Amino acid sequence: MFLQIEPYSDIPIYTQISQQIIEGIANKDIIPGDSLPSVRSLAADLGVNMHTVNKSYHELEKKGLITIIPKIGAVVNVTREEGGVKGEQLDHMEKMLRPVVAEGIVYGLGLSEFELLIKRLMKTLQ
């Protein structure tokens, strides 16, 4: 698993780790059942504190994307369901997208530009 951390970014390192793991799952570089590197191993590889990686893993677990099994590690448990996303997942996505959409509106983006942007991102990640 290849992650690239930007230490001087405004985005916290634990968030960068989480986002890149989510992207790996989205584009199927990481598949359900895969084990993530141990906290200690990933922290050493990235040159970050173990608590940073641990926080990232716990955030992913809260989202239901991984399961942390004591003495075994973090395992990806996401499967794409045919019926679509669950209500709470949709609510979470809306909450996360709301500030991004608001910022786009401030910049003057219309619905057609948002649709093109989403289509491009979906194509890139799938």
FIBAMAR-57355 format. One record per atom (N, C-alpha, C): residue in three letters; atom name; y, z, x. Coordinates in nm, 4 decimals. Each point is the difference from the previous one (the first is absolute). Layout:
BEGIN
+-----+------+----------+----------+----------+
: res : atom :        Y :        Z :        X :
+-----+------+----------+----------+----------+
: ALA :   CA :        Y :        Z :        X :
...
+-----+------+----------+----------+----------+
// end
This chain:
BEGIN
+-----+------+----------+----------+----------+
: res : atom :        Y :        Z :        X :
+-----+------+----------+----------+----------+
: MET :    N :  -0.1170 :   0.0000 :   0.0849 :
: MET :   CA :   0.1170 :   0.0000 :  -0.0849 :
: MET :    C :   0.1230 :   0.0000 :   0.0893 :
: PHE :    N :   0.0894 :  -0.0957 :  -0.0241 :
: PHE :   CA :   0.1195 :  -0.0136 :   0.0806 :
: PHE :    C :   0.1213 :   0.0436 :  -0.0808 :
: LEU :    N :   0.0666 :   0.1039 :   0.0468 :
: LEU :   CA :   0.1229 :   0.0477 :  -0.0626 :
: LEU :    C :   0.1113 :  -0.0067 :   0.1025 :
: GLN :    N :   0.1180 :  -0.0341 :  -0.0470 :
: GLN :   CA :   0.1150 :  -0.0064 :   0.0891 :
: GLN :    C :   0.1083 :   0.0917 :  -0.0536 :
: ILE :    N :   0.0362 :   0.0983 :   0.0787 :
: ILE :   CA :   0.0992 :   0.0989 :  -0.0391 :
: ILE :    C :   0.1349 :  -0.0336 :   0.0627 :
: GLU :    N :   0.1031 :   0.0093 :  -0.0827 :
: GLU :   CA :   0.1372 :  -0.0177 :   0.0477 :
: GLU :    C :   0.0641 :   0.1383 :   0.0084 :
: PRO :    N :  -0.0002 :   0.0614 :   0.1192 :
: PRO :   CA :   0.0475 :   0.1383 :   0.0116 :
: PRO :    C :   0.1471 :   0.0198 :  -0.0359 :
: TYR :    N :   0.0824 :  -0.1041 :   0.0082 :
: TYR :   CA :   0.1425 :   0.0164 :  -0.0278 :
: TYR :    C :   0.0376 :  -0.0482 :  -0.1393 :
: SER :    N :  -0.0979 :  -0.0274 :  -0.0814 :
: SER :   CA :   0.0230 :  -0.0446 :  -0.1374 :
: SER :    C :   0.0489 :   0.1160 :  -0.0858 :
: ASP :    N :   0.0700 :  -0.0339 :  -0.1078 :
: ASP :   CA :   0.0416 :   0.1014 :  -0.0977 :
: ASP :    C :  -0.1189 :   0.0463 :  -0.0841 :
: ILE :    N :  -0.1076 :  -0.0778 :   0.0009 :
: ILE :   CA :  -0.1199 :   0.0337 :  -0.0763 :
: ILE :    C :  -0.0820 :   0.0998 :   0.0808 :
: PRO :    N :  -0.0330 :   0.1153 :  -0.0586 :
: PRO :   CA :  -0.0787 :   0.0996 :   0.0740 :
: PRO :    C :  -0.1322 :  -0.0599 :   0.0501 :
: ILE :    N :  -0.0461 :   0.0491 :   0.1127 :
: ILE :   CA :  -0.1211 :  -0.0534 :   0.0614 :
: ILE :    C :  -0.1208 :   0.0157 :  -0.0918 :
: TYR :    N :  -0.0114 :   0.1141 :  -0.0681 :
: TYR :   CA :  -0.1155 :   0.0176 :  -0.0891 :
: TYR :    C :   0.0017 :  -0.1037 :  -0.1123 :
: THR :    N :   0.1187 :  -0.0377 :  -0.0464 :
: THR :   CA :   0.0122 :  -0.1029 :  -0.1035 :
: THR :    C :  -0.0363 :  -0.1366 :   0.0564 :
: GLN :    N :   0.0410 :  -0.0277 :   0.1228 :
: GLN :   CA :  -0.0365 :  -0.1264 :   0.0635 :
: GLN :    C :  -0.1523 :  -0.0132 :   0.0102 :
: ILE :    N :  -0.0650 :   0.1085 :   0.0389 :
: ILE :   CA :  -0.1462 :  -0.0003 :   0.0115 :
: ILE :    C :  -0.0624 :  -0.0259 :  -0.1366 :
: SER :    N :   0.0437 :   0.0732 :  -0.1010 :
: SER :   CA :  -0.0538 :  -0.0160 :  -0.1349 :
: SER :    C :   0.0196 :  -0.1422 :  -0.0504 :
: GLN :    N :   0.1207 :  -0.0531 :   0.0163 :
: GLN :   CA :   0.0296 :  -0.1350 :  -0.0488 :
: GLN :    C :  -0.0866 :  -0.1049 :   0.0681 :
: GLN :    N :  -0.0230 :   0.0157 :   0.1287 :
: GLN :   CA :  -0.0799 :  -0.0992 :   0.0713 :
: GLN :    C :  -0.1484 :   0.0102 :  -0.0374 :
: ILE :    N :  -0.0474 :   0.1192 :  -0.0273 :
: ILE :   CA :  -0.1380 :   0.0143 :  -0.0461 :
: ILE :    C :  -0.0139 :  -0.0624 :  -0.1386 :
: ILE :    N :   0.0984 :   0.0226 :  -0.0873 :
: ILE :   CA :  -0.0028 :  -0.0602 :  -0.1333 :
: ILE :    C :   0.0002 :  -0.1529 :   0.0111 :
: GLU :    N :   0.0823 :  -0.0546 :   0.0888 :
: GLU :   CA :   0.0007 :  -0.1450 :   0.0202 :
: GLU :    C :  -0.1356 :  -0.0489 :   0.0503 :
: GLY :    N :  -0.0626 :   0.0758 :   0.0884 :
: GLY :   CA :  -0.1327 :  -0.0361 :   0.0492 :
: GLY :    C :  -0.1030 :  -0.0039 :  -0.1119 :
: ILE :    N :   0.0120 :   0.0931 :  -0.0942 :
: ILE :   CA :  -0.0901 :   0.0009 :  -0.1152 :
: ILE :    C :   0.0311 :  -0.1187 :  -0.0908 :
: ALA :    N :   0.1291 :  -0.0269 :  -0.0205 :
: ALA :   CA :   0.0417 :  -0.1095 :  -0.0878 :
: ALA :    C :  -0.0492 :  -0.1350 :   0.0503 :
: ASN :    N :   0.0098 :  -0.0215 :   0.1319 :
: ASN :   CA :  -0.0416 :  -0.1308 :   0.0527 :
: ASN :    C :  -0.1453 :  -0.0013 :   0.0481 :
: LYS :    N :  -0.0728 :   0.1051 :  -0.0361 :
: LYS :   CA :  -0.1444 :   0.0113 :   0.0232 :
: LYS :    C :  -0.0403 :   0.0081 :   0.1471 :
: ASP :    N :   0.0935 :   0.0406 :   0.0867 :
: ASP :   CA :  -0.0371 :   0.0331 :   0.1379 :
: ASP :    C :  -0.0750 :   0.1329 :   0.0010 :
: ILE :    N :   0.0317 :   0.0843 :  -0.0984 :
: ILE :   CA :  -0.0672 :   0.1291 :  -0.0184 :
: ILE :    C :  -0.0624 :  -0.0058 :  -0.1391 :
: ILE :    N :  -0.1297 :   0.0236 :  -0.0081 :
: ILE :   CA :  -0.0689 :  -0.0139 :  -0.1286 :
: ILE :    C :  -0.0559 :   0.1345 :  -0.0468 :
: PRO :    N :  -0.0248 :   0.0119 :  -0.1314 :
: PRO :   CA :  -0.0577 :   0.1246 :  -0.0510 :
: PRO :    C :  -0.1271 :   0.0371 :   0.0755 :
: GLY :    N :  -0.0089 :   0.1275 :   0.0349 :
: GLY :   CA :  -0.1134 :   0.0490 :   0.0772 :
: GLY :    C :   0.0290 :   0.0095 :   0.1488 :
: ASP :    N :   0.1034 :  -0.0708 :   0.0465 :
: ASP :   CA :   0.0375 :   0.0094 :   0.1416 :
: ASP :    C :   0.0512 :   0.1401 :   0.0306 :
: SER :    N :  -0.0336 :   0.0469 :   0.1178 :
: SER :   CA :   0.0549 :   0.1269 :   0.0485 :
: SER :    C :   0.1250 :  -0.0293 :   0.0808 :
: LEU :    N :   0.1013 :   0.0796 :  -0.0235 :
: LEU :   CA :   0.1210 :  -0.0103 :   0.0817 :
: LEU :    C :  -0.0228 :   0.0780 :   0.1285 :
: PRO :    N :   0.0759 :  -0.0330 :   0.1045 :
: PRO :   CA :  -0.0137 :   0.0764 :   0.1239 :
: PRO :    C :   0.0287 :   0.1484 :  -0.0248 :
: SER :    N :  -0.0571 :   0.0851 :   0.0811 :
: SER :   CA :   0.0289 :   0.1424 :  -0.0138 :
: SER :    C :   0.1487 :   0.0230 :   0.0243 :
: VAL :    N :   0.0488 :   0.1089 :  -0.0542 :
: VAL :   CA :   0.1411 :   0.0352 :   0.0171 :
: VAL :    C :   0.0338 :   0.0078 :   0.1486 :
: ARG :    N :  -0.0849 :   0.0672 :   0.0748 :
: ARG :   CA :   0.0235 :   0.0181 :   0.1435 :
: ARG :    C :   0.0021 :  -0.1346 :   0.0731 :
: SER :    N :  -0.0958 :  -0.0862 :  -0.0329 :
: SER :   CA :  -0.0118 :  -0.1299 :   0.0652 :
: SER :    C :   0.1202 :  -0.0892 :  -0.0312 :
: LEU :    N :   0.0369 :  -0.0094 :  -0.1282 :
: LEU :   CA :   0.1128 :  -0.0855 :  -0.0375 :
: LEU :    C :   0.1303 :   0.0528 :   0.0586 :
: ALA :    N :   0.0170 :   0.1312 :   0.0000 :
: ALA :   CA :   0.1215 :   0.0587 :   0.0583 :
: ALA :    C :   0.0096 :  -0.0340 :   0.1486 :
: ALA :    N :  -0.1114 :   0.0095 :   0.0708 :
: ALA :   CA :  -0.0006 :  -0.0330 :   0.1430 :
: ALA :    C :   0.0303 :  -0.1478 :   0.0214 :
: ASP :    N :  -0.0609 :  -0.0872 :  -0.0816 :
: ASP :   CA :   0.0230 :  -0.1446 :   0.0139 :
: ASP :    C :   0.1455 :  -0.0375 :  -0.0248 :
: LEU :    N :   0.0620 :   0.0671 :  -0.0982 :
: LEU :   CA :   0.1384 :  -0.0321 :  -0.0358 :
: LEU :    C :   0.1032 :   0.0783 :   0.0805 :
: GLY :    N :  -0.0453 :   0.1031 :   0.0685 :
: GLY :   CA :   0.0917 :   0.0836 :   0.0765 :
: GLY :    C :   0.0874 :   0.0862 :  -0.0888 :
: VAL :    N :  -0.0607 :   0.0475 :  -0.1107 :
: VAL :   CA :   0.0744 :   0.0855 :  -0.0925 :
: VAL :    C :  -0.0737 :   0.1319 :  -0.0164 :
: ASN :    N :   0.0658 :   0.0943 :  -0.0638 :
: ASN :   CA :  -0.0584 :   0.1307 :  -0.0242 :
: ASN :    C :  -0.1125 :  -0.0104 :  -0.1023 :
: MET :    N :  -0.1048 :   0.0801 :   0.0187 :
: MET :   CA :  -0.1122 :   0.0003 :  -0.0941 :
: MET :    C :   0.0448 :   0.0360 :  -0.1416 :
: HIS :    N :   0.0989 :   0.0863 :  -0.0130 :
: HIS :   CA :   0.0477 :   0.0411 :  -0.1317 :
: HIS :    C :   0.0625 :  -0.1180 :  -0.0754 :
: THR :    N :   0.0573 :  -0.0942 :   0.0745 :
: THR :   CA :   0.0590 :  -0.1193 :  -0.0607 :
: THR :    C :  -0.1087 :  -0.0851 :  -0.0652 :
: VAL :    N :  -0.1078 :  -0.0230 :   0.0716 :
: VAL :   CA :  -0.1121 :  -0.0776 :  -0.0540 :
: VAL :    C :  -0.0646 :   0.0759 :  -0.1153 :
: ASN :    N :  -0.0162 :   0.1297 :   0.0173 :
: ASN :   CA :  -0.0589 :   0.0825 :  -0.1059 :
: ASN :    C :   0.0824 :  -0.0095 :  -0.1288 :
: LYS :    N :   0.1320 :   0.0039 :   0.0128 :
: LYS :   CA :   0.0872 :  -0.0113 :  -0.1166 :
: LYS :    C :  -0.0176 :  -0.1359 :  -0.0672 :
: SER :    N :  -0.0105 :  -0.1038 :   0.0796 :
: SER :   CA :  -0.0214 :  -0.1338 :  -0.0533 :
: SER :    C :  -0.1310 :  -0.0080 :  -0.0772 :
: TYR :    N :  -0.1072 :   0.0514 :   0.0578 :
: TYR :   CA :  -0.1307 :  -0.0018 :  -0.0658 :
: TYR :    C :   0.0031 :   0.0775 :  -0.1319 :
: HIS :    N :   0.0687 :   0.1132 :   0.0003 :
: HIS :   CA :   0.0077 :   0.0789 :  -0.1234 :
: HIS :    C :   0.0824 :  -0.0712 :  -0.1077 :
: GLU :    N :   0.1024 :  -0.0739 :   0.0406 :
: GLU :   CA :   0.0768 :  -0.0800 :  -0.0953 :
: GLU :    C :  -0.0885 :  -0.1089 :  -0.0610 :
: LEU :    N :  -0.0805 :  -0.0642 :   0.0828 :
: LEU :   CA :  -0.0920 :  -0.1032 :  -0.0491 :
: LEU :    C :  -0.1047 :   0.0602 :  -0.0932 :
: GLU :    N :  -0.0429 :   0.1208 :   0.0317 :
: GLU :   CA :  -0.0982 :   0.0666 :  -0.0855 :
: GLU :    C :   0.0622 :   0.0339 :  -0.1357 :
: LYS :    N :   0.1256 :   0.0463 :   0.0005 :
: LYS :   CA :   0.0689 :   0.0309 :  -0.1255 :
: LYS :    C :   0.0115 :  -0.1228 :  -0.0893 :
: LYS :    N :   0.0154 :  -0.1157 :   0.0618 :
: LYS :   CA :   0.0111 :  -0.1254 :  -0.0746 :
: LYS :    C :  -0.1369 :  -0.0511 :  -0.0458 :
: GLY :    N :  -0.1057 :   0.0665 :   0.0458 :
: GLY :   CA :  -0.1339 :  -0.0412 :  -0.0395 :
: GLY :    C :  -0.0557 :  -0.1157 :   0.0800 :
: LEU :    N :   0.0625 :  -0.0316 :   0.1135 :
: LEU :   CA :  -0.0426 :  -0.1144 :   0.0795 :
: LEU :    C :  -0.1108 :   0.0343 :   0.0995 :
: ILE :    N :  -0.0022 :   0.1247 :   0.0426 :
: ILE :   CA :  -0.1043 :   0.0444 :   0.0923 :
: ILE :    C :  -0.0528 :   0.1350 :  -0.0476 :
: THR :    N :  -0.1160 :   0.0360 :   0.0528 :
: THR :   CA :  -0.0552 :   0.1328 :  -0.0221 :
: THR :    C :  -0.0188 :   0.0625 :   0.1362 :
: ILE :    N :   0.0478 :   0.1222 :   0.0162 :
: ILE :   CA :  -0.0183 :   0.0721 :   0.1253 :
: ILE :    C :  -0.1204 :   0.0916 :  -0.0180 :
: ILE :    N :  -0.1021 :  -0.0245 :   0.0802 :
: ILE :   CA :  -0.1233 :   0.0768 :  -0.0085 :
: ILE :    C :  -0.0088 :   0.0878 :   0.1251 :
: PRO :    N :  -0.0015 :   0.1329 :  -0.0186 :
: PRO :   CA :  -0.0051 :   0.0884 :   0.1167 :
: PRO :    C :  -0.1178 :  -0.0339 :   0.0923 :
: LYS :    N :   0.0286 :  -0.0009 :   0.1282 :
: LYS :   CA :  -0.0955 :  -0.0269 :   0.1079 :
: LYS :    C :  -0.0512 :  -0.1431 :   0.0023 :
: ILE :    N :   0.0456 :  -0.0828 :  -0.0935 :
: ILE :   CA :  -0.0381 :  -0.1418 :   0.0010 :
: ILE :    C :   0.1228 :  -0.0858 :   0.0267 :
: GLY :    N :   0.1087 :   0.0277 :  -0.0706 :
: GLY :   CA :   0.1233 :  -0.0739 :   0.0218 :
: GLY :    C :   0.0534 :  -0.0627 :  -0.1268 :
: ALA :    N :   0.0908 :  -0.0943 :   0.0185 :
: ALA :   CA :   0.0663 :  -0.0675 :  -0.1116 :
: ALA :    C :  -0.0714 :  -0.1310 :  -0.0286 :
: VAL :    N :  -0.0349 :  -0.0183 :  -0.1278 :
: VAL :   CA :  -0.0733 :  -0.1191 :  -0.0421 :
: VAL :    C :   0.0797 :  -0.0707 :  -0.1089 :
: VAL :    N :   0.0123 :  -0.1319 :   0.0134 :
: VAL :   CA :   0.0708 :  -0.0799 :  -0.1001 :
: VAL :    C :  -0.0853 :  -0.0060 :  -0.1254 :
: ASN :    N :   0.0608 :   0.0316 :  -0.1140 :
: ASN :   CA :  -0.0784 :   0.0033 :  -0.1229 :
: ASN :    C :   0.0599 :  -0.0853 :  -0.1105 :
: VAL :    N :   0.0860 :  -0.0929 :   0.0347 :
: VAL :   CA :   0.0654 :  -0.0826 :  -0.1001 :
: VAL :    C :  -0.0871 :  -0.1208 :  -0.0324 :
: THR :    N :  -0.0164 :  -0.0229 :  -0.1272 :
: THR :   CA :  -0.0645 :  -0.1230 :  -0.0452 :
: THR :    C :   0.0930 :  -0.0653 :  -0.0999 :
: ARG :    N :   0.0067 :  -0.1290 :   0.0051 :
: ARG :   CA :   0.0846 :  -0.0724 :  -0.0951 :
: ARG :    C :  -0.0743 :  -0.0105 :  -0.1313 :
: GLU :    N :   0.0572 :   0.0625 :  -0.1004 :
: GLU :   CA :  -0.0648 :   0.0024 :  -0.1304 :
: GLU :    C :   0.0375 :  -0.1245 :  -0.0793 :
: GLU :    N :  -0.0968 :  -0.0520 :  -0.0728 :
: GLU :   CA :   0.0227 :  -0.1176 :  -0.0824 :
: GLU :    C :   0.1015 :   0.0276 :  -0.1105 :
: GLY :    N :   0.0010 :   0.1225 :  -0.0529 :
: GLY :   CA :   0.0877 :   0.0337 :  -0.1109 :
: GLY :    C :   0.1443 :   0.0217 :   0.0391 :
: GLY :    N :   0.0323 :  -0.0111 :   0.1262 :
: GLY :   CA :   0.1367 :   0.0219 :   0.0450 :
: GLY :    C :   0.0233 :   0.1428 :   0.0454 :
: VAL :    N :   0.1264 :   0.0306 :   0.0225 :
: VAL :   CA :   0.0355 :   0.1315 :   0.0500 :
: VAL :    C :   0.0034 :   0.1019 :  -0.1125 :
: LYS :    N :  -0.0202 :   0.1244 :   0.0356 :
: LYS :   CA :   0.0053 :   0.1092 :  -0.0968 :
: LYS :    C :   0.1458 :   0.0335 :  -0.0296 :
: GLY :    N :   0.0209 :   0.0706 :  -0.1094 :
: GLY :   CA :   0.1347 :   0.0368 :  -0.0418 :
: GLY :    C :   0.0782 :   0.0753 :   0.1049 :
: GLU :    N :  -0.0650 :   0.0984 :   0.0639 :
: GLU :   CA :   0.0728 :   0.0791 :   0.1003 :
: GLU :    C :   0.0304 :  -0.0824 :   0.1246 :
: GLN :    N :  -0.0865 :  -0.0965 :   0.0320 :
: GLN :   CA :   0.0269 :  -0.0874 :   0.1142 :
: GLN :    C :   0.1185 :  -0.0907 :  -0.0301 :
: LEU :    N :   0.0043 :  -0.0505 :  -0.1228 :
: LEU :   CA :   0.1111 :  -0.0845 :  -0.0416 :
: LEU :    C :   0.1305 :   0.0792 :  -0.0004 :
: ASP :    N :  -0.0053 :   0.1225 :  -0.0478 :
: ASP :   CA :   0.1188 :   0.0862 :   0.0010 :
: ASP :    C :   0.0491 :   0.0240 :   0.1423 :
: HIS :    N :  -0.0954 :   0.0238 :   0.0908 :
: HIS :   CA :   0.0357 :   0.0214 :   0.1403 :
: HIS :    C :   0.0663 :  -0.1248 :   0.0588 :
: MET :    N :  -0.0568 :  -0.1174 :  -0.0290 :
: MET :   CA :   0.0564 :  -0.1240 :   0.0534 :
: MET :    C :   0.1410 :  -0.0239 :  -0.0551 :
: GLU :    N :   0.0189 :   0.0286 :  -0.1281 :
: GLU :   CA :   0.1331 :  -0.0168 :  -0.0593 :
: GLU :    C :   0.1006 :   0.0924 :   0.0674 :
: LYS :    N :  -0.0415 :   0.1240 :   0.0232 :
: LYS :   CA :   0.0880 :   0.0975 :   0.0661 :
: LYS :    C :   0.0393 :  -0.0488 :   0.1406 :
: MET :    N :  -0.0970 :  -0.0577 :   0.0725 :
: MET :   CA :   0.0276 :  -0.0467 :   0.1356 :
: MET :    C :   0.0851 :  -0.1274 :   0.0007 :
: LEU :    N :  -0.0205 :  -0.0867 :  -0.0987 :
: LEU :   CA :   0.0732 :  -0.1267 :  -0.0046 :
: LEU :    C :   0.1423 :   0.0138 :  -0.0544 :
: ARG :    N :   0.0219 :   0.1003 :  -0.0813 :
: ARG :   CA :   0.1293 :   0.0157 :  -0.0672 :
: ARG :    C :   0.1189 :  -0.0074 :   0.0962 :
: PRO :    N :   0.0020 :   0.0771 :   0.1108 :
: PRO :   CA :   0.1166 :  -0.0093 :   0.0894 :
: PRO :    C :   0.0107 :  -0.1360 :   0.0691 :
: VAL :    N :  -0.1132 :  -0.0644 :   0.0266 :
: VAL :   CA :   0.0016 :  -0.1316 :   0.0646 :
: VAL :    C :   0.0587 :  -0.1037 :  -0.0960 :
: VAL :    N :  -0.0431 :   0.0047 :  -0.1254 :
: VAL :   CA :   0.0523 :  -0.0924 :  -0.1004 :
: VAL :    C :   0.1491 :   0.0262 :  -0.0222 :
: ALA :    N :   0.0387 :   0.1263 :  -0.0078 :
: ALA :   CA :   0.1415 :   0.0335 :  -0.0176 :
: ALA :    C :   0.0839 :  -0.0549 :   0.1155 :
: GLU :    N :  -0.0504 :   0.0141 :   0.1208 :
: GLU :   CA :   0.0736 :  -0.0524 :   0.1165 :
: GLU :    C :   0.0104 :  -0.1516 :  -0.0079 :
: GLY :    N :  -0.1078 :  -0.0654 :  -0.0408 :
: GLY :   CA :   0.0034 :  -0.1458 :  -0.0162 :
: GLY :    C :   0.1035 :  -0.0431 :  -0.1024 :
: ILE :    N :   0.0085 :   0.0738 :  -0.1098 :
: ILE :   CA :   0.0994 :  -0.0319 :  -0.1032 :
: ILE :    C :   0.1406 :   0.0149 :   0.0560 :
: VAL :    N :   0.0215 :   0.1059 :   0.0790 :
: VAL :   CA :   0.1307 :   0.0206 :   0.0627 :
: VAL :    C :   0.0353 :  -0.1194 :   0.0892 :
: TYR :    N :  -0.1004 :  -0.0553 :   0.0697 :
: TYR :   CA :   0.0225 :  -0.1159 :   0.0874 :
: TYR :    C :   0.0115 :  -0.1307 :  -0.0779 :
: GLY :    N :  -0.0280 :   0.0062 :  -0.1302 :
: GLY :   CA :   0.0144 :  -0.1193 :  -0.0815 :
: GLY :    C :  -0.1281 :  -0.0774 :  -0.0251 :
: LEU :    N :  -0.1152 :   0.0577 :   0.0315 :
: LEU :   CA :  -0.1261 :  -0.0683 :  -0.0268 :
: LEU :    C :  -0.0272 :  -0.0024 :  -0.1494 :
: GLY :    N :  -0.0431 :  -0.1152 :  -0.0474 :
: GLY :   CA :  -0.0378 :  -0.0133 :  -0.1393 :
: GLY :    C :  -0.1510 :   0.0060 :  -0.0147 :
: LEU :    N :  -0.0456 :  -0.0085 :  -0.1230 :
: LEU :   CA :  -0.1429 :   0.0079 :  -0.0290 :
: LEU :    C :  -0.0790 :  -0.1074 :   0.0739 :
: SER :    N :   0.0523 :  -0.1211 :   0.0052 :
: SER :   CA :  -0.0738 :  -0.1091 :   0.0666 :
: SER :    C :  -0.0156 :   0.0269 :   0.1498 :
: GLU :    N :   0.1025 :   0.0572 :   0.0627 :
: GLU :   CA :  -0.0119 :   0.0328 :   0.1429 :
: GLU :    C :  -0.1015 :   0.1117 :   0.0223 :
: PHE :    N :  -0.0006 :   0.0994 :  -0.0893 :
: PHE :   CA :  -0.0993 :   0.1074 :   0.0107 :
: PHE :    C :  -0.1408 :  -0.0555 :  -0.0159 :
: GLU :    N :  -0.0174 :  -0.0897 :  -0.0960 :
: GLU :   CA :  -0.1315 :  -0.0602 :  -0.0210 :
: GLU :    C :  -0.0461 :  -0.0762 :   0.1241 :
: LEU :    N :   0.0898 :  -0.0773 :   0.0597 :
: LEU :   CA :  -0.0347 :  -0.0739 :   0.1223 :
: LEU :    C :  -0.0348 :   0.0953 :   0.1138 :
: LEU :    N :   0.0768 :   0.1071 :   0.0116 :
: LEU :   CA :  -0.0243 :   0.0987 :   0.1041 :
: LEU :    C :  -0.1360 :   0.0667 :  -0.0182 :
: ILE :    N :  -0.0303 :   0.0409 :  -0.1226 :
: ILE :   CA :  -0.1291 :   0.0640 :  -0.0286 :
: ILE :    C :  -0.1145 :  -0.0968 :   0.0255 :
: LYS :    N :   0.0138 :  -0.1242 :  -0.0438 :
: LYS :   CA :  -0.1046 :  -0.1008 :   0.0233 :
: LYS :    C :  -0.0238 :  -0.0200 :   0.1488 :
: ARG :    N :   0.1088 :  -0.0076 :   0.0775 :
: ARG :   CA :  -0.0132 :  -0.0183 :   0.1449 :
: ARG :    C :  -0.0701 :   0.1195 :   0.0641 :
: LEU :    N :   0.0387 :   0.1209 :  -0.0414 :
: LEU :   CA :  -0.0639 :   0.1197 :   0.0548 :
: LEU :    C :  -0.1475 :   0.0065 :  -0.0388 :
: MET :    N :  -0.0304 :  -0.0308 :  -0.1245 :
: MET :   CA :  -0.1395 :   0.0025 :  -0.0453 :
: MET :    C :  -0.0834 :  -0.0998 :   0.0793 :
: LYS :    N :   0.0560 :  -0.1186 :   0.0224 :
: LYS :   CA :  -0.0720 :  -0.1030 :   0.0766 :
: LYS :    C :  -0.0239 :   0.0463 :   0.1434 :
: THR :    N :   0.0999 :   0.0627 :   0.0579 :
: THR :   CA :  -0.0099 :   0.0478 :   0.1374 :
: THR :    C :  -0.1061 :   0.1108 :   0.0151 :
: LEU :    N :  -0.0064 :   0.0879 :  -0.0986 :
: LEU :   CA :  -0.0878 :   0.1173 :   0.0101 :
: LEU :    C :  -0.1420 :  -0.0242 :  -0.0476 :
: GLN :    N :  -0.0226 :  -0.1052 :  -0.0765 :
: GLN :   CA :  -0.1354 :  -0.0216 :  -0.0521 :
: GLN :    C :  -0.0810 :  -0.0911 :   0.0875 :
+-----+------+----------+----------+----------+
// end
